[in-house]
Amino acid sequence: MADAKRVLAVIMGGGRGTRLFPLTQERCKPAVPLAGKYRLVDIPISNCLNSGFNRIFLLSQFLTASLHRHVQKAYQFDPFGAGFIDILSAEQTEKSSAWYEGTADAVRRNLVHFDNHRHDYILILSGDQLYRMDFSKIIDQHEATGADVTIAAIPFPVSKVEGLGLMRVADDLTISEFVEKPKDPAVIEGLTISPALEQRLEPSAEKRCLASMGIYVFSREVLQQALNNTMKDFGKEVIPGLLGRAKLCSYIFEGYWEDIGTVRAFFEANLALAQPLPPFNFFDRGAPIYTHPRYLPASKINRCNIDHVVIGDGCLVTDSSLKHSVIGIRSILGENSNLEDVVMMGADYYQTEKEVQADRALGRPPIGVGRNCRIRRAIIDKNARIGDGVTLSPEGKPDGNYAHDVVIRDGILCVTKGAVIPSGFSM
């Protein structure tokens, strides 16, 4: 196993997250809730810890308050393991007063912080992907091949490679070509996996390419040299610029991987967890996914009809029907409500009975879903207030903004964080 003390992990906090709006209206992408009780950032952090790497930097920039709170509460290291998670936000310096201008620019501006820690390798990760990987294996391969840069790649069918960086990989795993998000079918066809390499992979009925997962291992000196310029992005500039100048190798990963970059991808990845055999297994005791320990009570479910549902801690659900849904922490659902294909993120706190009565006196619904509601194909963000007799569905409606902070994006209805939907509202 790779020496953990020789590796620093760097998790990219992402940009504005416009493709995930409105889920990123008040938070950055890594802080978006996932699977009823986690945050997206828990995935790369847990993968690092399970791989034996506990020196982690998290580079953040946009709407970082909830991300900072979560990381500080969830990950506290004892003094004996020398582990840490340092959150490095964009800051003004004598050399620059601008925000991070891309992935490479963010890493470049923090090299000074990395240099304070002994290391030979930098492991660069995305903060908005769902997968489980033992990073010690990619480090071991990096050393064994004598690579300067190793890029994790996943075999993708040619019909699904849109928007991904593709690479041509020789049978010895060296990379001879890297194209960021190609659209020309002829270019894509020229980057398909060689027959000899295909034989070493799980069989596929369709031609495939090797797509970059946005996971990079750089040898320390190579990274410093590669960033001794003004390049802003790894995929578009740095990696193509190293071809022919450094030894680039591919680490092929064949497990489940989902880039949660859009509302639809987020919605479908969450609902997939409600399947009998979900593609991502949160029940793997050998590689657990860590998160903030909230010490919530067990959920209380009274007289409900439940079919393929994930329910987080501390929920109160009464006389309702739930089908193919994910119900987040502290969710409250009133009697005779029906939810199908719904991702409900829950709440940050419980209201007292006095607060609930005060809300009702003002004609304002309390936090949660009221009585006699019908909700389909929707994401209900945290602390949303949905009154009695509300009907919500995106069917037959175009993408756009609607009344009471309801947004339809990628064909998914989104109730924004803290939204107030009055009783009787229907759309």
C-alpha positions in Angstrom: 0.0 0.0 0.0 1.2 3.5 -0.8 2.8 5.4 2.0 0.0 7.7 3.2 2.6 10.3 4.5 3.8 10.8 0.9 0.4 11.9 -0.4 -1.6 15.1 -0.1 -5.2 15.0 -1.3 -6.8 18.1 -2.8 -10.6 18.3 -3.3 -11.9 20.9 -5.7 -14.9 22.8 -4.3 -16.2 23.6 -7.8 -17.4 26.8 -9.4 -20.8 28.5 -9.2 -22.7 25.3 -9.8 -25.0 26.9 -12.3 -26.1 23.5 -13.8 -27.2 22.4 -10.4 -29.3 25.6 -9.7 -31.5 26.0 -7.7 -29.9 23.4 -5.4 -26.8 25.7 -5.4 -28.8 28.9 -4.8 -27.6 29.1 -1.2 -24.7 26.5 -1.1 -21.8 25.3 -3.2 -21.9 21.9 -5.0 -20.0 19.8 -2.5 -22.4 20.9 0.2 -25.6 19.7 -1.6 -27.3 17.0 0.6 -27.2 13.5 -0.7 -28.9 10.1 0.1 -31.0 11.4 3.0 -28.2 12.3 5.4 -24.9 13.0 3.6 -23.3 15.8 1.6 -21.6 15.4 -1.7 -18.3 16.3 -0.2 -18.5 13.3 2.2 -17.8 11.0 -0.8 -14.3 12.1 -1.7 -13.4 12.7 1.9 -14.5 9.2 2.9 -12.7 7.7 -0.1 -9.5 9.4 1.1 -9.9 8.2 4.7 -10.7 4.7 3.6 -7.6 4.7 1.4 -5.4 5.7 4.3 -4.9 9.3 3.2 -5.8 11.7 6.0 -4.1 14.9 4.9 -6.7 16.7 2.9 -7.1 20.2 1.5 -10.6 21.4 0.3 -10.5 24.3 -2.1 -13.7 26.4 -1.9 -15.0 29.6 -3.3 -18.7 30.1 -3.8 -21.3 30.1 -1.0 -19.1 28.2 1.4 -20.7 28.7 4.8 -22.7 25.5 5.0 -19.7 23.5 3.5 -17.4 24.9 6.2 -19.9 24.1 9.0 -20.4 20.6 7.8 -16.7 19.7 7.4 -15.8 21.3 10.8 -18.5 19.3 12.6 -18.0 16.0 10.7 -14.2 15.6 10.6 -12.2 16.1 13.7 -8.9 14.3 13.9 -6.9 13.2 17.0 -3.4 14.6 17.4 -1.7 11.2 17.0 -2.6 10.5 13.4 -1.3 13.8 12.0 -4.5 14.0 9.9 -6.4 17.2 8.9 -8.8 18.7 6.5 -7.8 22.3 5.7 -10.4 24.5 3.9 -8.6 26.9 1.6 -10.9 29.6 0.3 -9.9 32.1 -2.4 -8.1 34.9 -0.8 -6.4 38.2 -1.8 -2.6 38.2 -1.8 0.2 40.4 -2.9 0.2 38.5 -6.2 -3.5 38.3 -6.9 -6.8 39.8 -5.8 -9.0 37.6 -8.1 -11.1 34.5 -7.3 -10.0 31.1 -8.6 -10.3 31.2 -12.3 -10.3 27.4 -12.9 -9.1 24.1 -11.4 -5.4 24.6 -12.3 -5.5 28.2 -11.1 -7.0 27.1 -7.7 -4.2 24.5 -7.2 -1.5 26.9 -8.3 -2.5 29.6 -5.9 -2.3 27.1 -3.0 1.0 25.4 -3.8 2.5 27.5 -1.1 0.2 25.8 1.5 0.9 22.3 0.2 4.7 22.9 0.4 4.4 23.2 4.1 3.7 19.5 4.3 6.1 16.6 3.3 4.8 14.9 0.2 5.8 13.3 -3.1 2.4 13.1 -4.7 -0.7 15.3 -5.1 -4.0 13.5 -5.5 -6.5 15.9 -7.1 -10.2 15.1 -6.7 -13.6 16.5 -7.7 -16.1 17.4 -4.9 -19.3 16.5 -6.7 -19.1 12.9 -7.8 -20.6 9.6 -6.4 -18.2 6.7 -6.5 -16.1 4.5 -4.2 -12.4 4.1 -5.0 -9.3 2.9 -3.2 -6.9 5.7 -4.0 -3.9 3.7 -2.7 -4.2 1.5 -5.9 -3.8 4.5 -8.3 -0.8 5.7 -6.3 0.7 2.3 -6.4 0.2 2.1 -10.2 1.6 5.7 -10.5 4.8 4.5 -8.8 5.0 1.2 -10.6 4.7 2.8 -14.1 7.1 5.7 -13.3 4.4 8.1 -14.5 4.6 11.8 -14.0 0.8 12.1 -14.1 -1.8 9.4 -13.8 -5.4 10.1 -14.8 -8.3 8.0 -13.6 -10.4 6.9 -16.5 -13.7 5.0 -16.8 -14.9 3.1 -19.9 -17.9 4.9 -21.3 -20.1 3.8 -24.3 -19.5 6.0 -27.3 -23.2 7.1 -27.2 -22.8 8.6 -23.7 -19.4 10.4 -23.8 -20.8 13.9 -24.5 -19.3 16.5 -22.2 -16.4 14.2 -21.0 -12.7 14.4 -21.6 -11.5 11.5 -23.7 -8.1 9.9 -24.0 -6.2 7.6 -26.3 -4.5 4.9 -24.2 -1.9 2.4 -25.4 -1.9 -1.2 -24.1 0.8 -0.2 -21.6 -1.6 2.4 -20.2 0.4 5.4 -21.5 -1.7 8.3 -22.8 -0.9 9.6 -26.3 -3.9 11.9 -26.9 -6.3 13.8 -24.7 -9.3 15.7 -26.0 -11.6 17.7 -23.7 -15.3 17.3 -24.5 -15.1 16.4 -28.2 -18.2 16.6 -30.3 -17.0 15.4 -33.7 -18.1 11.8 -34.2 -15.0 11.1 -36.2 -12.8 12.3 -33.4 -14.7 10.2 -30.8 -14.5 7.1 -33.1 -10.7 7.6 -33.2 -10.4 7.5 -29.4 -12.2 4.2 -28.9 -10.5 1.6 -26.7 -8.1 -0.7 -28.6 -9.2 -4.3 -29.0 -6.2 -5.6 -26.8 -7.1 -3.2 -24.0 -10.8 -4.1 -24.3 -10.0 -7.7 -23.7 -8.7 -6.8 -20.2 -11.9 -5.1 -19.3 -15.4 -6.3 -18.5 -17.2 -7.1 -21.8 -19.4 -4.5 -23.4 -21.9 -4.7 -26.4 -21.0 -1.1 -27.5 -17.8 0.5 -28.5 -16.3 2.5 -25.6 -13.9 5.3 -24.9 -11.8 6.0 -21.8 -13.3 9.1 -20.2 -11.4 11.2 -17.6 -13.0 11.1 -14.1 -11.3 14.4 -13.1 -9.1 12.4 -10.7 -5.4 13.1 -11.2 -2.2 12.0 -9.5 0.8 14.4 -10.0 4.3 13.9 -8.9 5.2 16.9 -6.8 7.9 18.4 -9.1 5.9 17.8 -12.2 2.8 19.6 -10.8 4.9 22.6 -9.9 6.5 22.7 -13.4 3.1 22.2 -15.1 1.6 25.1 -13.2 4.5 27.5 -13.8 2.4 29.4 -16.3 -1.0 31.1 -16.5 -3.1 28.0 -17.6 -6.4 27.9 -15.7 -7.9 24.5 -16.3 -6.4 21.0 -16.0 -8.6 19.2 -18.6 -8.6 22.0 -21.2 -5.0 23.2 -20.9 -2.6 21.6 -18.4 -3.1 17.9 -19.4 -3.0 18.5 -23.2 0.0 20.7 -22.7 1.9 17.9 -20.9 1.5 15.4 -23.8 4.9 14.6 -25.3 6.7 16.5 -22.4 5.8 14.2 -19.5 4.8 10.5 -19.0 1.0 10.4 -18.7 -0.6 7.1 -17.8 -4.2 6.0 -17.3 -5.6 4.2 -14.3 -8.7 2.3 -15.5 -11.6 2.2 -13.0 -14.6 -0.1 -13.8 -16.9 0.6 -10.8 -19.9 2.8 -10.4 -19.2 6.5 -11.0 -21.7 9.3 -11.4 -20.8 13.0 -12.1 -23.5 14.9 -10.3 -23.3 18.0 -12.3 -26.9 18.6 -13.3 -30.3 18.6 -11.5 -31.4 15.5 -13.5 -28.1 13.6 -12.6 -28.6 14.5 -8.9 -32.2 13.4 -9.0 -31.6 10.1 -10.7 -28.5 9.3 -8.6 -30.5 9.8 -5.4 -33.5 7.8 -6.6 -31.2 4.9 -7.7 -30.3 4.5 -4.1 -33.9 3.4 -3.4 -33.6 0.4 -5.7 -33.4 -3.1 -4.1 -29.8 -3.4 -5.4 -28.6 0.2 -5.7 -25.6 0.8 -8.0 -23.8 2.6 -5.1 -23.7 0.7 -1.8 -23.8 2.8 1.4 -23.9 -0.5 3.4 -20.2 -1.5 2.7 -18.8 -1.8 6.2 -15.3 -2.1 4.8 -15.4 1.3 3.3 -18.0 3.4 5.1 -19.2 6.9 4.0 -18.6 9.3 6.9 -20.7 12.4 7.7 -21.7 14.7 10.5 -22.8 12.7 13.6 -26.1 14.5 14.5 -27.4 12.2 17.3 -30.9 12.3 15.9 -33.6 9.8 17.1 -34.8 7.0 15.0 -37.4 7.9 12.4 -41.1 7.3 13.4 -43.3 5.9 10.7 -47.0 5.5 11.5 -49.5 3.6 9.4 -47.8 4.3 6.0 -47.6 2.5 2.7 -43.9 2.5 1.8 -42.3 1.1 -1.4 -38.6 1.4 -2.2 -37.8 4.4 0.0 -34.7 5.6 1.7 -35.6 7.4 5.0 -33.0 9.4 7.0 -32.8 9.9 10.7 -35.3 11.8 12.8 -38.3 11.7 10.5 -42.0 11.8 11.4 -44.3 10.3 8.8 -48.0 9.6 9.4 -50.7 7.9 7.3 -48.9 8.6 4.0 -47.9 6.8 0.9 -44.3 6.9 -0.2 -43.0 5.3 -3.4 -39.5 5.3 -4.9 -38.3 8.3 -2.9 -35.5 9.5 -0.6 -36.6 11.2 2.6 -34.0 13.3 4.3 -33.2 14.0 8.0 -35.9 15.6 10.2 -38.5 15.3 7.4 -42.1 15.8 8.6 -45.1 14.6 6.4 -48.7 15.1 7.3 -51.6 12.6 7.0 -52.9 11.3 3.7 -50.0 12.7 1.6 -48.7 10.9 -1.4 -45.1 11.2 -2.7 -43.7 9.4 -5.7 -40.2 9.9 -7.2 -39.4 12.6 -4.7 -36.1 13.6 -3.1 -36.9 15.4 0.1 -33.9 16.9 1.8 -35.5 17.4 5.2 -34.7 20.2 7.6 -31.9 21.7 9.6 -33.9 21.8 12.8 -37.1 20.9 14.5 -39.7 23.5 15.2 -41.2 23.7 18.7 -45.0 23.3 19.1 -45.1 27.0 20.0 -43.4 27.9 16.7 -45.8 25.7 14.7 -48.8 27.3 16.3 -47.4 30.7 15.6 -46.9 29.8 12.0 -50.5 28.5 11.6 -51.8 31.6 13.3 -50.1 33.7 10.6 -51.5 31.4 7.8 -48.0 30.1 7.2 -47.4 26.3 7.0 -44.8 24.8 9.3 -41.6 23.2 8.0 -42.3 19.9 6.1 -45.2 18.6 3.9 -48.7 19.1 5.1 -51.8 16.9 4.9 -53.5 15.7 1.7 -50.6 16.6 -0.6 -49.7 14.9 -4.0 -46.2 15.4 -5.1 -44.5 13.7 -8.1 -41.0 13.8 -9.7 -39.7 16.6 -7.4 -36.8 17.7 -5.2 -37.9 19.4 -2.0 -34.9 21.3 -0.6 -34.3 21.9 3.1 -36.6 23.8 5.4 -39.3 24.1 2.7 -42.9 24.7 4.0 -45.6 23.0 2.0 -49.2 23.6 3.2 -52.2 21.2 3.1 -53.8 20.0 -0.1 -50.8 21.0 -2.3 -50.3 19.3 -5.7 -46.9 19.5 -7.4 -45.7 17.8 -10.6 -43.6 18.9 -13.6 -45.6 16.9 -16.1 -46.6 18.9 -19.1 -44.8 22.1 -17.9 -41.7 23.7 -19.4 -38.5 24.5 -17.5 -38.6 27.8 -15.8 -39.4 29.7 -12.6 -42.9 29.5 -11.1 -44.8 30.9 -8.2 -43.8 30.4 -4.5 -40.1 29.6 -5.3 -40.9 26.5 -7.4 -38.5 25.9 -10.3 -38.6 23.3 -13.0 -35.1 22.3 -14.2 -34.2 19.4 -16.5 -37.8 18.3 -16.3 -37.6 18.0 -12.5 -39.7 20.2 -10.2 -37.6 21.8 -7.4 -39.0 23.4 -4.3 -36.2 25.7 -3.3 -34.6 25.9 0.2 -36.9 27.6 2.7 -39.7 28.0 0.2 -43.2 28.7 1.4 -46.0 27.0 -0.6 -49.5 27.9 0.7 -52.3 25.4 1.3 -54.3 24.5 -1.8 -51.6 25.5 -4.3 -51.5 23.3 -7.4 -49.3 23.0 -10.5 
